Amino acid sequence: MGKIKAAVIGVGNCASALIQGTFYYKNVAEDEFVPGVSKVKLGGYHIGDIEWVAAIDISKYKVGKDLAEAMFQPPNLTPKFANLPAKLGVEVSPGFVLDGVAPHMKERFNPVDNDARFEDVLDTLKNSGAEIVINFLPVGSEEATRQYARAALEAGVAFINGMPVFIASDSDGEWDKKFREKGIPLVGDDVKGQLGATVFHRTLVRLMHMRGVKVEETYQLNIGGNTDFENMLVEERLKSKRISKTSAVTSILPYGDELAGNGKVRIGPSDYVPFLGNTKIAYFHIKGTSFAGFPVVVEAKLQVDDKSMFAGAMIDVIRGTKIALDRGIGGIIPSVSAPFFKHPPIQAPSDETAYVWFNEFIEGKRER
Ligand SMILES: NC(=O)c1ccc[n+]([C@@H]2O[C@H](COP(=O)([O-])OP(=O)(O)OC[C@H]3O[C@@H](n4cnc5c(N)ncnc54)[C@H](O)[C@@H]3O)[C@@H](O)[C@H]2O)c1
């Protein structure tokens, strides 16, 4: 079926895990079980068919370096776990800084002195031959994400939004309209990891609802030790992240919005603990009422490597997006977004249903 030419915006820990993942599984046999992805070969595309053709960042540590080198520069801490060529032949190009770098992150990200122009980013995308670009900017990069989405649109490149700015899921559907008109796919927003806090919390809440327990209150507290968590120390940058994570859980319950409106739901990044590195720890509390008013309380803890959680999901998303491209489908692709994103344009009633949508789409039984 050919190759998938992909580009990344933001060469951080997620990008490193994803790019390495495509090499880690490059030559794996088609019938092998590979943890974290639905199939080794999906819709005709092997994991190793994903090729990296462009990368954009704003850090002095990364811009101008070959991607194989750039992804191990500070402050990245994803370890080297794949056999990579010494060079990937892709030089990291400069992007627009805009609101990508919060004041408290300036020293850590070390941004270049001058922003790239819109035309420069456009040239990077066009000249590379990229078909798909994935956005990995820090939480709170509202303006920068919209500017990159505009560049993707103008360059005719499919846009996958891995982080919580609402592009695929914007409430007035403006982005959907623009990408439809151009005939290029738009997928997002905010990745839901393989077995991350969101899918775990959704599953617990769904179980309680399915067994007739009335959920009365719930929280999810997340801590981690990488720049993602350090960036999220500033509450003003978290508005969309909280909406994304909260709605992913409340959407399971018919009365979820009311519960959140009454202040009985609190979900989001909670602290930065540097020595944890890429390890993410999530604590869950759910209190409900069961038969005859007796209480049920669930307390749980989940510990994962946060970046590999992202990479596995994204490998399926990239291949789903490529299939949409091959079929000439532009605009939002709900069946690719629902299983792998916290804030998709259409939220599936359950994760099982989201996977049914995805598989039907891959098999050509679902239009988008
Ligand atoms: N499981 C997960 O890790 C997960 C799940 C869902 C969403 N996300 C989101 O994915 C995003 C990426 O996470 P990460 O851990 O790779 O972050 P990171 O901090 O490791 O990397 C961010 C990268 O973006 C670069 N950058 C900053 N501003 C930029 C700009 N304007 N233009 C281009 N590059 C810019 C930085 O230099 C850095 O290389 C975050 O928003 C995170 O919340 C991650």
The ligand as an SDF file (V2000), in Angstrom:
LIG
                    3D

 44 48  0  0  0  0  0  0  0  0999 V2000
    0.2400   10.4160   27.3700 N   0  0  0  0  0  0  0  0  0  0  0  0
    0.7180   11.5960   27.0320 C   0  0  0  0  0  0  0  0  0  0  0  0
    1.8950   11.8510   27.1570 O   0  0  0  0  0  0  0  0  0  0  0  0
   -0.1950   12.6360   26.4690 C   0  0  0  0  0  0  0  0  0  0  0  0
   -1.5640   12.3580   26.3460 C   0  0  0  0  0  0  0  0  0  0  0  0
   -2.3940   13.3370   25.8070 C   0  0  0  0  0  0  0  0  0  0  0  0
   -1.8560   14.5580   25.4190 C   0  0  0  0  0  0  0  0  0  0  0  0
   -0.5250   14.7980   25.5720 N   0  0  0  0  0  0  0  0  0  0  0  0
   -0.0290   16.1200   25.1710 C   0  0  0  0  0  0  0  0  0  0  0  0
    0.9220   16.0310   24.1220 O   0  0  0  0  0  0  0  0  0  0  0  0
    1.7090   17.2200   24.1530 C   0  0  0  0  0  0  0  0  0  0  0  0
    3.1740   16.8450   24.0200 C   0  0  0  0  0  0  0  0  0  0  0  0
    3.6350   16.2330   25.2060 O   0  0  0  0  0  0  0  0  0  0  0  0
    5.1900   15.9920   25.4490 P   0  0  0  0  0  0  0  0  0  0  0  0
    5.2930   15.2120   26.6880 O   0  0  0  0  0  0  0  0  0  0  0  0
    5.8560   15.5010   24.2150 O   0  0  0  0  0  0  0  0  0  0  0  0
    5.6820   17.5050   25.7310 O   0  0  0  0  0  0  0  0  0  0  0  0
    7.1750   18.0110   25.8420 P   0  0  0  0  0  0  0  0  0  0  0  0
    7.1910   19.1070   26.8430 O   0  0  0  0  0  0  0  0  0  0  0  0
    8.1110   16.8710   26.0450 O   0  0  0  0  0  0  0  0  0  0  0  0
    7.4910   18.5890   24.3790 O   0  0  0  0  0  0  0  0  0  0  0  0
    6.9810   19.7670   23.8640 C   0  0  0  0  0  0  0  0  0  0  0  0
    7.8680   20.1660   22.6880 C   0  0  0  0  0  0  0  0  0  0  0  0
    7.2520   21.2630   22.0280 O   0  0  0  0  0  0  0  0  0  0  0  0
    8.2570   22.2150   21.7020 C   0  0  0  0  0  0  0  0  0  0  0  0
    7.5760   23.5020   21.5050 N   0  0  0  0  0  0  0  0  0  0  0  0
    7.1370   24.4000   22.4270 C   0  0  0  0  0  0  0  0  0  0  0  0
    6.5210   25.4430   21.8230 N   0  0  0  0  0  0  0  0  0  0  0  0
    6.5940   25.1950   20.4840 C   0  0  0  0  0  0  0  0  0  0  0  0
    6.1440   25.9110   19.3400 C   0  0  0  0  0  0  0  0  0  0  0  0
    5.4840   27.0690   19.4600 N   0  0  0  0  0  0  0  0  0  0  0  0
    6.3760   25.3730   18.1240 N   0  0  0  0  0  0  0  0  0  0  0  0
    7.0330   24.1820   17.9840 C   0  0  0  0  0  0  0  0  0  0  0  0
    7.4860   23.4700   19.0410 N   0  0  0  0  0  0  0  0  0  0  0  0
    7.2640   23.9630   20.2700 C   0  0  0  0  0  0  0  0  0  0  0  0
    9.2110   22.1490   22.8610 C   0  0  0  0  0  0  0  0  0  0  0  0
   10.4760   22.6910   22.5360 O   0  0  0  0  0  0  0  0  0  0  0  0
    9.2540   20.6330   23.0970 C   0  0  0  0  0  0  0  0  0  0  0  0
   10.2280   20.0390   22.2610 O   0  0  0  0  0  0  0  0  0  0  0  0
    1.3550   17.9370   25.4640 C   0  0  0  0  0  0  0  0  0  0  0  0
    0.4280   18.9450   25.2250 O   0  0  0  0  0  0  0  0  0  0  0  0
    0.7280   16.8190   26.2720 C   0  0  0  0  0  0  0  0  0  0  0  0
   -0.1330   17.2820   27.2960 O   0  0  0  0  0  0  0  0  0  0  0  0
    0.3170   13.8630   26.0610 C   0  0  0  0  0  0  0  0  0  0  0  0
  1  2  1  0
  2  3  2  0
  2  4  1  0
  4  5  1  0
  4 44  2  0
  5  6  2  0
  6  7  1  0
  7  8  2  0
  8  9  1  0
  8 44  1  0
  9 10  1  0
  9 42  1  0
 10 11  1  0
 11 12  1  0
 11 40  1  0
 12 13  1  0
 13 14  1  0
 14 15  2  0
 14 16  1  0
 14 17  1  0
 17 18  1  0
 18 19  2  0
 18 20  1  0
 18 21  1  0
 21 22  1  0
 22 23  1  0
 23 24  1  0
 23 38  1  0
 24 25  1  0
 25 26  1  0
 25 36  1  0
 26 27  1  0
 26 35  1  0
 27 28  2  0
 28 29  1  0
 29 30  1  0
 29 35  2  0
 30 31  1  0
 30 32  2  0
 32 33  1  0
 33 34  2  0
 34 35  1  0
 36 37  1  0
 36 38  1  0
 38 39  1  0
 40 41  1  0
 40 42  1  0
 42 43  1  0
M  CHG  2   8   1  16  -1
M  END
$$$$
